[in-house]
Amino acid sequence: MRKFIPVEEVAKEWMKDPAFVAAYDALEDEFAMASALIKARRDADMTQEQVARAMGTTQAVVARLESGRTMPSTRTLERFAKATRTRLRISFEPAKRSRPATARRAAKRPVS
């Protein structure tokens, strides 16, 4: 008997629910921001505590930024970039036409 259900299996079921897909799609920008912050910190080979010290803040603030639950100000992003020895770049892209989440994910998958 299994003690856990693999996340991939659960996600496949959730993606069948249009309400879940819509909510998932609405969070895409926040996930992208969180991923970019985590990548910058990891590429700098720094812990959240080290980034926090370099920013003059606490580890909890850095964790909150990386969670994607808040949308940081440009000033905060600049401080994060300086702390991780990176450069902040902001760009504008054409709005995406609404596509189902499954089509978007399929488009992002690398071709084998």
C-alpha positions in Angstrom: 0.0 0.0 0.0 1.3 3.5 -0.9 1.8 6.0 1.8 1.9 9.0 -0.5 0.5 10.1 -3.8 3.1 11.5 -6.2 2.6 15.2 -6.9 2.6 14.6 -10.7 -0.3 12.2 -10.3 -2.3 14.7 -8.2 -1.4 17.6 -10.5 -2.7 15.6 -13.5 -6.1 15.3 -11.8 -6.2 18.9 -10.7 -5.4 20.1 -14.3 -8.7 18.5 -15.4 -10.6 21.1 -13.3 -11.1 24.4 -15.3 -11.3 26.4 -12.0 -7.9 25.1 -10.9 -6.4 25.7 -14.3 -7.6 29.3 -14.3 -6.2 29.9 -10.8 -2.9 28.2 -11.7 -2.6 30.4 -14.8 -3.3 33.6 -12.8 -0.3 32.8 -10.6 2.1 32.4 -13.6 3.8 35.8 -13.1 4.2 35.4 -9.4 5.8 31.9 -9.9 8.2 33.5 -12.5 9.2 36.2 -10.1 9.8 33.7 -7.3 11.8 31.5 -9.6 14.0 34.3 -10.8 14.8 35.4 -7.3 15.7 31.9 -6.2 17.8 31.4 -9.3 19.7 34.7 -8.7 20.4 33.7 -5.1 21.5 30.2 -6.0 23.7 31.4 -8.9 25.4 33.7 -6.4 25.9 30.7 -4.2 24.3 32.5 -1.3 21.9 31.5 1.5 18.7 33.5 2.3 20.5 34.7 5.4 23.5 36.0 3.4 21.2 37.8 1.0 19.2 39.3 3.9 22.4 40.6 5.5 23.6 42.1 2.2 20.1 43.7 1.8 20.0 45.0 5.4 16.9 42.9 6.2 16.0 39.6 7.7 16.0 36.0 6.3 12.2 36.0 6.8 11.8 38.9 4.3 14.0 37.1 1.7 11.9 33.9 2.2 8.7 35.9 1.7 10.1 37.4 -1.5 11.1 33.9 -2.8 7.7 32.5 -1.9 5.9 34.5 -4.6 3.2 35.5 -2.1 4.2 39.2 -2.4 4.9 41.4 -5.3 8.1 43.3 -4.4 8.7 46.9 -5.2 11.4 47.9 -7.8 13.5 49.3 -5.0 13.4 45.9 -3.2 14.3 44.1 -6.4 17.2 46.4 -7.0 18.5 45.7 -3.4 18.1 42.0 -4.1 20.0 42.3 -7.3 22.8 44.2 -5.7 23.0 41.7 -2.9 23.3 38.8 -5.3 25.7 40.7 -7.6 23.2 40.7 -10.5 21.5 43.3 -12.6 17.8 43.9 -12.5 16.2 44.0 -15.9 12.5 44.7 -16.4 10.9 44.2 -19.8 7.5 44.4 -21.5 6.3 41.6 -23.6 3.2 41.3 -25.8 0.2 39.9 -23.8 -0.3 36.3 -24.2 -3.5 35.2 -25.8 -5.5 33.0 -23.4 -4.5 29.4 -23.9 -5.2 26.5 -21.7 -2.5 25.8 -19.1 -1.8 22.4 -20.6 -1.0 23.9 -24.0 1.3 26.5 -22.3 3.1 23.9 -20.4 3.5 21.7 -23.5 5.0 24.6 -25.3 7.6 25.1 -22.6 8.7 21.5 -22.5 12.0 20.8 -24.1 11.9 18.6 -27.2 13.6 15.3 -26.7 
